[in-house]
């Protein structure tokens, strides 16, 4: 079903260098986006940092899914810092470089409290 607030960008082989342009488009087309799905792409820390910097004003965003990409600690910190700006944001992050749940929790806490 095509919900107005749902943007599906999964499995498009999206690379870091395309993220800026994509996020401009997202802002342009639907600044009320509630769910952004970027699962199973080729996003690394570089792209995750851009996401962290470009999504913080999308206050209706409830779900950001970044599963099965190639994001490490630096990118995770930027992405999870979005929780400071967007109330109630859920971030799906399974299948990236950080596999230890304890480490993931620690990173999320660091991101939200610094």
N, C-alpha and C positions, 0 to 999 in steps of 0.2 A: 504493500500500500504506500502511496506517495503522500506522506504527511508533509505539510508545508514546512514544518520546522526541522525536518530531517534531511541532512545532506550526506549522501553515500559516496565517498571517494575511496572505497576499499578496493584492493586488488587491481590498481591501475599502474603499478610499477612507478609510483611517484617518487621522485628523488629530491634531495635537499634543495637543489637549485630551482625547483619549480614551486616551492612552498610560498615564497613571497607573492608571486603572481596569483596563485590559487587563493590565498587568504584575502588579497585585494578583491577578487571575484566574490568570495563568500560575503564580505562586508557589503559589496555593491548589490548583490542579488538578494541577500537575506540576512540583515543584521539582527533579525529576531530568531535566528537559528537556535534550536533547542538541543539538537543532537548532531554531532559531527563524527562520522565514521571514517577513519583513516587506517583501518586494519590492513595488514598484509601488503605493505608497500616497502619502499627501500629507504625509509627515513632514518637518519642517524642523529647524533647529538646536534650537529649543525642545524638540521631542519627543526629539531625539537626546540632549540633555543629561539628560532624564528617564530615558531608556534606560540611559545611562551610570551613572546613580546607582542605578537599581533592579535592574540585572542582575548586579552584581558578586558577589553571593553564590550565584549559580547555577553551582556549580563543575563540574558535569558538562557544561556547555554547550561544544560543540565548534565549532558553526557558527552565526554570526549573519549573516543576509543582509538587507541594507538597500539593494539595488540599485533604481535608478530611483525615488528619492524626491527631496527638494529640500533636502538637507543640505549646509551649507557648512563652513567651517573650524572654527568653534567647536564645532559638533556632532561633527565628525570627531574632534577632540581628546578629547572625552568618551567617544565610542564606542571609540576605539582604546586609551584608557587601561584599558579592561576587560582587555586582555591582561596587565596587571600582576597582576590578581587571579585570572584564569582561565587556567590553564596550557594551552597548545596551542590556544587559541581562534583560529579562522579567521573573518575578517570579509570578507564580500563587499560591495563598496562602489561598484561600477561604476554610472554613470548618475546621479550626484549633481552638485552644483555644481562639484566639483573635477575637472577633466578632465585636468590635467597629471600624468602618472605621477611625475615628479620631485617635484612639490609634495606629492603624496599620500604618497610615501615619507618626505619630510621631516616632514610632519605626524605620521605614524605613529611615527617615531623620537622626535619631541618628546613625544608622548603617553606613550610607554612609558618614557622616561628622565627625566621630571620629577616 
